[in-house]
Amino acid sequence: MLTYLALIGSAAVCQQENPEPKLVTDQTRADSAALKRLQAPGQVLFRDGFESASSFSSYFEVRGQKEGHARIDTSPGVAWKGHGCLSLTAPNRKGDSPGSSVHFALNEGHEKLHLRVWMRFAPDYDQGNMNHTGPGLSGYSGSNKWAAMGKAGLKPSGDDRISTRLEPWIDYRREKPPGWLFAYSYWMDMKQDRDGSYWGNFLGPEPMERFVPTRGKWISLELMTRMNSFDQGRARADGELAAWIGGRLYQHYKGIRWRSSPGLLLKNFSLDIHIHSANQTNQVWFDEAALSTGYIGPDLPN
């Protein structure tokens, strides 16, 4: 049974420590009551079809807009639905690290959030090795919208921040680009890298379940994070993380102690492209983003 993968130095290796996330995807799929609970609908808090540049007014940070790397693409036939979609580009920087993104914040935090988006990788998308490209959820204490950003390599303390993003891993060219999808996550019980830093840990599916998106094709991705609860002030390891592809449960983790303080709540989502070492221009598109307190599915209800 695969537990979870931590990015350690130049290789991804399996490590264990208590409390640790427990992969329960097969059990949840086989238990109709558990699957119904996990996929219970909630309140839609935000939606964006990226039909015009006015969409950017909803985001507190749009990285790459001035350079044209973050833009609304209304080219004929490009959108999944409607007339426009979000285009994010990471230009060729001859080995340097470019990217672009949009970041949204709620005024109030939540114990659980679902982020659903349609996504398409360019037909020639090839990150070379490492990238951080996809939809992400994050949480933090207080009102600083940037609190969960700019902390790469640092371990959360438990009362400050968490983050997780559904992104592809090419596994040092063992997979064809863009690679198989997993959740790249930061939380208080994450594993340490051999270099002493705390890079995001891999929370992925069973090896036989690994899904490699087809470049040039739209896919529906949904990411869920549920914070852990407390018992007489003590943090319980009962948080969850789940992801769906095309409406089918892709991975489900239980037993996560995301936080040590109930004041740490989910508040942000982002759509990103970031290439560690860009030797070509890479592009992705996002459409029909939706944020909800419950399961959304590929088609957002009217």
SERO-514317 format. One record per residue (C-alpha): residue in three letters; x, y, z. Coordinates in nm, 3 decimals. Example, Ala and Ser with C-alpha at 12.3 -4.5 7.8 and 13.67 -1.06 7.14 Angstrom:
residues 2
(atom "ALA"; (1.230; -0.450; 0.780))
(atom "SER"; (1.367; -0.106; 0.714))
END
This chain:
residues 302
(atom "MET"; (0.000; 0.000; 0.000))
(atom "LEU"; (0.137; 0.340; -0.098))
(atom "THR"; (0.125; 0.580; 0.197))
(atom "TYR"; (0.263; 0.906; 0.065))
(atom "LEU"; (0.563; 1.040; -0.117))
(atom "ALA"; (0.793; 1.318; -0.003))
(atom "LEU"; (1.025; 1.491; -0.247))
(atom "ILE"; (1.365; 1.417; -0.096))
(atom "GLY"; (1.668; 1.564; -0.268))
(atom "SER"; (1.670; 1.436; -0.626))
(atom "ALA"; (1.432; 1.144; -0.576))
(atom "ALA"; (1.079; 1.079; -0.455))
(atom "VAL"; (1.084; 0.822; -0.174))
(atom "CYS"; (0.823; 0.673; 0.055))
(atom "GLN"; (0.845; 0.773; 0.421))
(atom "GLN"; (0.631; 0.708; 0.727))
(atom "GLU"; (0.571; 0.888; 1.055))
(atom "ASN"; (0.274; 0.922; 1.293))
(atom "PRO"; (0.034; 1.084; 1.240))
(atom "GLU"; (0.047; 1.020; 0.868))
(atom "PRO"; (-0.204; 1.052; 0.585))
(atom "LYS"; (-0.382; 0.728; 0.499))
(atom "LEU"; (-0.480; 0.654; 0.140))
(atom "VAL"; (-0.836; 0.515; 0.145))
(atom "THR"; (-0.953; 0.565; -0.214))
(atom "ASP"; (-1.052; 0.202; -0.277))
(atom "GLN"; (-1.240; 0.179; 0.052))
(atom "THR"; (-1.433; 0.498; -0.019))
(atom "ARG"; (-1.525; 0.391; -0.372))
(atom "ALA"; (-1.653; 0.058; -0.239))
(atom "ASP"; (-1.860; 0.215; 0.040))
(atom "SER"; (-2.163; 0.388; -0.112))
(atom "ALA"; (-2.241; 0.576; 0.211))
(atom "ALA"; (-1.884; 0.702; 0.245))
(atom "LEU"; (-1.874; 0.809; -0.120))
(atom "LYS"; (-2.210; 0.985; -0.082))
(atom "ARG"; (-2.079; 1.173; 0.222))
(atom "LEU"; (-1.762; 1.272; 0.042))
(atom "GLN"; (-1.957; 1.388; -0.264))
(atom "ALA"; (-2.234; 1.572; -0.079))
(atom "PRO"; (-2.304; 1.907; -0.248))
(atom "GLY"; (-2.254; 2.236; -0.068))
(atom "GLN"; (-2.286; 2.608; -0.121))
(atom "VAL"; (-2.115; 2.752; -0.427))
(atom "LEU"; (-1.913; 3.050; -0.304))
(atom "PHE"; (-1.753; 3.168; -0.627))
(atom "ARG"; (-1.752; 3.087; -0.997))
(atom "ASP"; (-1.568; 3.232; -1.295))
(atom "GLY"; (-1.607; 3.144; -1.662))
(atom "PHE"; (-1.326; 3.382; -1.766))
(atom "GLU"; (-1.541; 3.543; -2.034))
(atom "SER"; (-1.369; 3.883; -2.026))
(atom "ALA"; (-1.077; 4.069; -1.869))
(atom "SER"; (-1.316; 4.190; -1.598))
(atom "SER"; (-1.262; 3.847; -1.438))
(atom "PHE"; (-0.926; 3.967; -1.311))
(atom "SER"; (-1.097; 4.216; -1.078))
(atom "SER"; (-1.205; 3.922; -0.858))
(atom "TYR"; (-0.846; 3.820; -0.781))
(atom "PHE"; (-0.619; 3.990; -0.531))
(atom "GLU"; (-0.311; 3.898; -0.732))
(atom "VAL"; (-0.270; 3.830; -1.103))
(atom "ARG"; (0.091; 3.743; -1.174))
(atom "GLY"; (0.204; 3.796; -1.533))
(atom "GLN"; (-0.085; 4.012; -1.651))
(atom "LYS"; (0.130; 4.312; -1.746))
(atom "GLU"; (0.355; 4.091; -1.957))
(atom "GLY"; (0.058; 3.920; -2.124))
(atom "HIS"; (0.141; 3.587; -1.961))
(atom "ALA"; (-0.191; 3.588; -1.772))
(atom "ARG"; (-0.475; 3.683; -2.004))
(atom "ILE"; (-0.828; 3.599; -2.111))
(atom "ASP"; (-0.812; 3.399; -2.434))
(atom "THR"; (-1.114; 3.448; -2.662))
(atom "SER"; (-0.968; 3.277; -2.968))
(atom "PRO"; (-1.237; 3.084; -3.161))
(atom "GLY"; (-1.291; 2.737; -3.020))
(atom "VAL"; (-1.034; 2.767; -2.742))
(atom "ALA"; (-1.267; 2.778; -2.439))
(atom "TRP"; (-1.421; 2.474; -2.274))
(atom "LYS"; (-1.746; 2.664; -2.235))
(atom "GLY"; (-1.856; 3.007; -2.352))
(atom "HIS"; (-1.630; 3.244; -2.542))
(atom "GLY"; (-1.328; 3.287; -2.313))
(atom "CYS"; (-1.093; 3.107; -2.078))
(atom "LEU"; (-0.787; 3.186; -1.868))
(atom "SER"; (-0.452; 3.146; -2.045))
(atom "LEU"; (-0.139; 3.119; -1.830))
(atom "THR"; (0.206; 3.111; -1.989))
(atom "ALA"; (0.557; 3.045; -1.861))
(atom "PRO"; (0.796; 3.181; -2.126))
(atom "ASN"; (1.127; 3.029; -2.228))
(atom "ARG"; (1.385; 3.169; -1.987))
(atom "LYS"; (1.680; 2.954; -2.096))
(atom "GLY"; (1.683; 2.759; -1.772))
(atom "ASP"; (1.547; 3.023; -1.536))
(atom "SER"; (1.216; 2.988; -1.349))
(atom "PRO"; (0.912; 3.174; -1.491))
(atom "GLY"; (0.542; 3.151; -1.417))
(atom "SER"; (0.204; 3.322; -1.404))
(atom "SER"; (-0.103; 3.278; -1.184))
(atom "VAL"; (-0.426; 3.414; -1.037))
(atom "HIS"; (-0.504; 3.417; -0.663))
(atom "PHE"; (-0.848; 3.450; -0.503))
(atom "ALA"; (-0.933; 3.506; -0.136))
(atom "LEU"; (-1.255; 3.466; 0.061))
(atom "ASN"; (-1.348; 3.713; 0.330))
(atom "GLU"; (-1.427; 3.430; 0.571))
(atom "GLY"; (-1.248; 3.101; 0.625))
(atom "HIS"; (-1.398; 2.752; 0.595))
(atom "GLU"; (-1.336; 2.410; 0.743))
(atom "LYS"; (-1.378; 2.247; 0.402))
(atom "LEU"; (-1.351; 2.370; 0.045))
(atom "HIS"; (-1.382; 2.215; -0.301))
(atom "LEU"; (-1.216; 2.375; -0.604))
(atom "ARG"; (-1.332; 2.256; -0.947))
(atom "VAL"; (-1.182; 2.373; -1.274))
(atom "TRP"; (-1.149; 2.258; -1.634))
(atom "MET"; (-0.785; 2.255; -1.745))
(atom "ARG"; (-0.594; 2.197; -2.068))
(atom "PHE"; (-0.218; 2.159; -2.120))
(atom "ALA"; (-0.077; 2.289; -2.450))
(atom "PRO"; (-0.010; 2.012; -2.706))
(atom "ASP"; (0.365; 2.069; -2.666))
(atom "TYR"; (0.365; 2.122; -2.288))
(atom "ASP"; (0.693; 1.991; -2.145))
(atom "GLN"; (0.820; 2.119; -1.810))
(atom "GLY"; (1.156; 1.947; -1.852))
(atom "ASN"; (1.157; 1.823; -1.494))
(atom "MET"; (0.988; 2.013; -1.212))
(atom "ASN"; (0.680; 2.232; -1.232))
(atom "HIS"; (0.403; 2.358; -1.006))
(atom "THR"; (0.111; 2.384; -1.246))
(atom "GLY"; (-0.254; 2.334; -1.159))
(atom "PRO"; (-0.534; 2.433; -0.920))
(atom "GLY"; (-0.453; 2.486; -0.551))
(atom "LEU"; (-0.622; 2.550; -0.215))
(atom "SER"; (-0.461; 2.718; 0.083))
(atom "GLY"; (-0.545; 2.827; 0.435))
(atom "TYR"; (-0.398; 3.063; 0.692))
(atom "SER"; (-0.464; 3.236; 1.022))
(atom "GLY"; (-0.554; 3.604; 1.032))
(atom "SER"; (-0.640; 3.831; 0.742))
(atom "ASN"; (-0.316; 3.847; 0.542))
(atom "LYS"; (-0.410; 3.717; 0.196))
(atom "TRP"; (-0.045; 3.650; 0.113))
(atom "ALA"; (0.021; 3.449; 0.432))
(atom "ALA"; (0.035; 3.111; 0.256))
(atom "MET"; (0.247; 3.238; -0.034))
(atom "GLY"; (0.624; 3.265; -0.072))
(atom "LYS"; (0.703; 2.997; 0.187))
(atom "ALA"; (0.861; 2.730; -0.033))
(atom "GLY"; (1.098; 2.506; 0.161))
(atom "LEU"; (0.958; 2.606; 0.502))
(atom "LYS"; (0.753; 2.377; 0.727))
(atom "PRO"; (0.424; 2.520; 0.856))
(atom "SER"; (0.404; 2.548; 1.234))
(atom "GLY"; (0.043; 2.430; 1.257))
(atom "ASP"; (-0.113; 2.763; 1.344))
(atom "ASP"; (0.002; 2.963; 1.042))
(atom "ARG"; (-0.075; 2.808; 0.699))
(atom "ILE"; (-0.139; 2.502; 0.482))
(atom "SER"; (-0.148; 2.457; 0.105))
(atom "THR"; (-0.208; 2.185; -0.150))
(atom "ARG"; (-0.211; 2.189; -0.530))
(atom "LEU"; (-0.308; 1.926; -0.787))
(atom "GLU"; (-0.014; 1.917; -1.027))
(atom "PRO"; (0.175; 1.676; -1.257))
(atom "TRP"; (0.504; 1.496; -1.186))
(atom "ILE"; (0.717; 1.377; -1.475))
(atom "ASP"; (0.942; 1.167; -1.246))
(atom "TYR"; (1.269; 1.263; -1.409))
(atom "ARG"; (1.147; 1.163; -1.757))
(atom "ARG"; (1.012; 0.825; -1.648))
(atom "GLU"; (0.669; 0.959; -1.749))
(atom "LYS"; (0.566; 1.137; -2.065))
(atom "PRO"; (0.478; 1.504; -2.012))
(atom "PRO"; (0.303; 1.649; -1.830))
(atom "GLY"; (0.331; 1.350; -1.594))
(atom "TRP"; (0.090; 1.194; -1.343))
(atom "LEU"; (-0.126; 1.404; -1.113))
(atom "PHE"; (-0.083; 1.423; -0.736))
(atom "ALA"; (-0.137; 1.674; -0.452))
(atom "TYR"; (0.174; 1.879; -0.366))
(atom "SER"; (0.113; 1.972; -0.002))
(atom "TYR"; (0.251; 2.172; 0.291))
(atom "TRP"; (0.127; 2.105; 0.646))
(atom "MET"; (0.255; 2.072; 1.003))
(atom "ASP"; (0.343; 1.699; 0.984))
(atom "MET"; (0.511; 1.704; 0.644))
(atom "LYS"; (0.845; 1.529; 0.582))
(atom "GLN"; (1.183; 1.697; 0.565))
(atom "ASP"; (1.410; 1.698; 0.259))
(atom "ARG"; (1.765; 1.566; 0.284))
(atom "ASP"; (1.887; 1.920; 0.225))
(atom "GLY"; (1.719; 2.032; 0.547))
(atom "SER"; (1.435; 2.216; 0.376))
(atom "TYR"; (1.067; 2.122; 0.372))
(atom "TRP"; (0.957; 2.102; 0.011))
(atom "GLY"; (0.597; 2.010; -0.061))
(atom "ASN"; (0.518; 1.643; 0.005))
(atom "PHE"; (0.357; 1.423; -0.258))
(atom "LEU"; (0.010; 1.291; -0.175))
(atom "GLY"; (-0.065; 1.068; -0.470))
(atom "PRO"; (-0.281; 0.771; -0.572))
(atom "GLU"; (-0.185; 0.406; -0.583))
(atom "PRO"; (0.079; 0.353; -0.857))
(atom "MET"; (-0.168; 0.165; -1.079))
(atom "GLU"; (-0.412; 0.458; -1.052))
(atom "ARG"; (-0.174; 0.730; -1.168))
(atom "PHE"; (-0.335; 0.948; -1.433))
(atom "VAL"; (-0.134; 1.131; -1.700))
(atom "PRO"; (-0.344; 1.404; -1.871))
(atom "THR"; (-0.350; 1.406; -2.248))
(atom "ARG"; (-0.194; 1.727; -2.372))
(atom "GLY"; (-0.426; 1.942; -2.578))
(atom "LYS"; (-0.740; 1.792; -2.419))
(atom "TRP"; (-0.969; 1.954; -2.161))
(atom "ILE"; (-1.011; 1.765; -1.832))
(atom "SER"; (-1.222; 1.837; -1.525))
(atom "LEU"; (-1.022; 1.850; -1.200))
(atom "GLU"; (-1.163; 1.888; -0.851))
(atom "LEU"; (-0.960; 1.926; -0.532))
(atom "MET"; (-1.098; 1.905; -0.177))
(atom "THR"; (-0.938; 1.983; 0.157))
(atom "ARG"; (-1.114; 1.931; 0.492))
(atom "MET"; (-0.944; 2.061; 0.804))
(atom "ASN"; (-0.894; 1.842; 1.112))
(atom "SER"; (-1.107; 1.883; 1.424))
(atom "PHE"; (-1.020; 1.928; 1.792))
(atom "ASP"; (-1.095; 1.732; 2.108))
(atom "GLN"; (-1.070; 1.938; 2.427))
(atom "GLY"; (-0.830; 2.171; 2.251))
(atom "ARG"; (-0.610; 1.892; 2.114))
(atom "ALA"; (-0.571; 1.861; 1.737))
(atom "ARG"; (-0.709; 1.536; 1.601))
(atom "ALA"; (-0.560; 1.364; 1.295))
(atom "ASP"; (-0.891; 1.343; 1.108))
(atom "GLY"; (-0.844; 1.589; 0.822))
(atom "GLU"; (-0.900; 1.481; 0.462))
(atom "LEU"; (-0.782; 1.547; 0.110))
(atom "ALA"; (-0.948; 1.424; -0.208))
(atom "ALA"; (-0.930; 1.476; -0.583))
(atom "TRP"; (-1.157; 1.387; -0.873))
(atom "ILE"; (-1.080; 1.364; -1.244))
(atom "GLY"; (-1.374; 1.382; -1.481))
(atom "GLY"; (-1.609; 1.333; -1.186))
(atom "ARG"; (-1.447; 1.004; -1.074))
(atom "LEU"; (-1.275; 0.988; -0.736))
(atom "TYR"; (-0.902; 0.981; -0.810))
(atom "GLN"; (-0.756; 0.980; -0.461))
(atom "HIS"; (-0.881; 1.015; -0.105))
(atom "TYR"; (-0.668; 1.059; 0.207))
(atom "LYS"; (-0.778; 1.055; 0.570))
(atom "GLY"; (-0.591; 1.094; 0.897))
(atom "ILE"; (-0.427; 1.428; 0.822))
(atom "ARG"; (-0.345; 1.670; 1.106))
(atom "TRP"; (-0.345; 1.984; 0.893))
(atom "ARG"; (-0.333; 2.231; 1.185))
(atom "SER"; (-0.280; 2.280; 1.557))
(atom "SER"; (-0.507; 2.583; 1.587))
(atom "PRO"; (-0.878; 2.612; 1.496))
(atom "GLY"; (-0.807; 2.965; 1.377))
(atom "LEU"; (-0.630; 2.827; 1.070))
(atom "LEU"; (-0.901; 2.807; 0.802))
(atom "LEU"; (-0.925; 2.758; 0.426))
(atom "LYS"; (-0.954; 3.091; 0.245))
(atom "ASN"; (-0.766; 3.098; -0.087))
(atom "PHE"; (-0.744; 2.927; -0.420))
(atom "SER"; (-0.501; 2.975; -0.705))
(atom "LEU"; (-0.452; 2.865; -1.065))
(atom "ASP"; (-0.085; 2.843; -1.152))
(atom "ILE"; (0.185; 2.763; -1.400))
(atom "HIS"; (0.542; 2.763; -1.270))
(atom "ILE"; (0.835; 2.594; -1.442))
(atom "HIS"; (1.153; 2.537; -1.241))
(atom "SER"; (1.388; 2.544; -1.539))
(atom "ALA"; (1.219; 2.673; -1.855))
(atom "ASN"; (1.390; 2.589; -2.182))
(atom "GLN"; (1.075; 2.633; -2.388))
(atom "THR"; (0.754; 2.833; -2.360))
(atom "ASN"; (0.476; 2.640; -2.184))
(atom "GLN"; (0.106; 2.727; -2.173))
(atom "VAL"; (-0.205; 2.601; -1.994))
(atom "TRP"; (-0.571; 2.707; -2.003))
(atom "PHE"; (-0.832; 2.707; -1.726))
(atom "ASP"; (-1.207; 2.747; -1.758))
(atom "GLU"; (-1.523; 2.729; -1.546))
(atom "ALA"; (-1.358; 2.762; -1.205))
(atom "ALA"; (-1.588; 2.707; -0.907))
(atom "LEU"; (-1.533; 2.715; -0.531))
(atom "SER"; (-1.781; 2.544; -0.298))
(atom "THR"; (-1.827; 2.409; 0.054))
(atom "GLY"; (-1.922; 2.071; -0.099))
(atom "TYR"; (-1.874; 1.849; -0.401))
(atom "ILE"; (-1.919; 2.021; -0.738))
(atom "GLY"; (-1.857; 1.768; -1.015))
(atom "PRO"; (-1.772; 1.838; -1.379))
(atom "ASP"; (-2.096; 2.028; -1.447))
(atom "LEU"; (-2.180; 2.311; -1.210))
(atom "PRO"; (-2.554; 2.325; -1.130))
(atom "ASN"; (-2.743; 2.635; -1.241))
END
